[in-house]
Amino acid sequence: MRPASTTLTEQELEIMKIVWDRKQATVRDVYEVLLERRKLAYTTVMTMMKIMEQKGHLTKTADEKAFVYTPAKP
């Protein structure tokens, strides 16, 4: 198993830019922006954002219907 990297991948950086611009975002928010650029699955975005939370790049809080992600770092 390779060690965890603190560097953002290209896809993670793309997601972070969306969350940074919005200050906070749900998976659905990010998915809809990315869907305008290319076709991808909702679950792919959800998985990526969970991984980014585990890496410490995002924090999440429970809203009424969805988790809201905010940047952990500027």
Summary of the structure (lengths in Angstrom):
residues: 74
radius of gyration: 11.9
end to end distance: 29.4
largest distance: 37.3
contacts: 176
relative contact order: 0.20
helix: 51%
strand: 15%
